[in-house]
Amino acid sequence: MVFDGEAAASLVKELRLSFNSGKTRSYEWRISQVKAFLKMVVEQEDQIVEALRSDLARPPLETVVYE
Protein backbone atom coordinates (compact mmCIF):
# COMPACT_ATOMS: atom_id res chain seq x y z
CA MET A 1 0.00 0.00 0.00
CA VAL A 2 1.32 3.41 -0.98
CA PHE A 3 0.56 6.35 1.29
CA ASP A 4 0.62 9.29 -1.07
CA GLY A 5 -1.14 12.66 -1.14
CA GLU A 6 -4.37 11.12 -2.36
CA ALA A 7 -4.37 8.51 0.41
CA ALA A 8 -3.63 11.22 2.99
CA ALA A 9 -6.48 13.39 1.72
CA SER A 10 -8.86 10.44 1.85
CA LEU A 11 -7.81 9.60 5.40
CA VAL A 12 -8.23 13.20 6.54
CA LYS A 13 -11.70 13.31 4.98
CA GLU A 14 -12.69 10.08 6.75
CA LEU A 15 -11.35 11.32 10.09
CA ARG A 16 -13.15 14.65 9.76
CA LEU A 17 -16.43 12.90 8.99
CA SER A 18 -16.00 10.72 12.05
CA PHE A 19 -15.15 13.69 14.26
CA ASN A 20 -18.00 15.82 12.90
CA SER A 21 -20.47 12.99 13.56
CA GLY A 22 -19.97 13.60 17.29
CA LYS A 23 -19.13 10.00 18.12
CA THR A 24 -15.73 11.00 19.50
CA ARG A 25 -17.24 13.29 22.12
CA SER A 26 -18.48 10.70 24.55
CA TYR A 27 -16.35 9.74 27.51
CA GLU A 28 -17.11 6.07 26.87
CA TRP A 29 -15.84 6.21 23.29
CA ARG A 30 -12.61 7.95 24.31
CA ILE A 31 -12.00 5.45 27.12
CA SER A 32 -12.56 2.56 24.70
CA GLN A 33 -9.97 4.08 22.34
CA VAL A 34 -7.40 4.46 25.12
CA LYS A 35 -7.99 0.85 26.22
CA ALA A 36 -7.63 -0.39 22.64
CA PHE A 37 -4.40 1.60 22.24
CA LEU A 38 -3.00 0.17 25.49
CA LYS A 39 -3.90 -3.36 24.37
CA MET A 40 -2.14 -2.79 21.03
CA VAL A 41 1.01 -1.47 22.74
CA VAL A 42 1.13 -4.48 25.08
CA GLU A 43 0.55 -6.93 22.22
CA GLN A 44 3.15 -5.26 19.98
CA GLU A 45 5.77 -4.50 22.64
CA ASP A 46 8.42 -6.73 21.07
CA GLN A 47 8.02 -5.06 17.67
CA ILE A 48 8.12 -1.57 19.22
CA VAL A 49 11.27 -2.42 21.17
CA GLU A 50 12.90 -3.86 18.06
CA ALA A 51 11.97 -0.84 15.93
CA LEU A 52 13.46 1.59 18.45
CA ARG A 53 16.59 -0.57 18.73
CA SER A 54 16.93 -0.76 14.96
CA ASP A 55 16.12 2.89 14.19
CA LEU A 56 17.63 4.70 17.17
CA ALA A 57 19.97 2.12 18.75
CA ARG A 58 17.79 2.37 21.87
CA PRO A 59 18.52 -0.42 24.37
CA PRO A 60 15.48 -2.63 25.08
CA LEU A 61 15.42 -1.86 28.82
CA GLU A 62 15.51 1.88 28.13
CA THR A 63 12.61 1.52 25.70
CA VAL A 64 10.48 -0.39 28.17
CA VAL A 65 11.26 1.93 31.09
CA TYR A 66 11.08 5.31 29.35
CA GLU A 67 8.90 4.90 26.30
Secondary structure, DSSP 8 states (H G I E B T S, - for coil): ----HHHHHHHHHHHHHHHHTTTTSSHHHHHHHHHHHHHHHHHTHHHHHHHHHHHH---HHHHHHH-
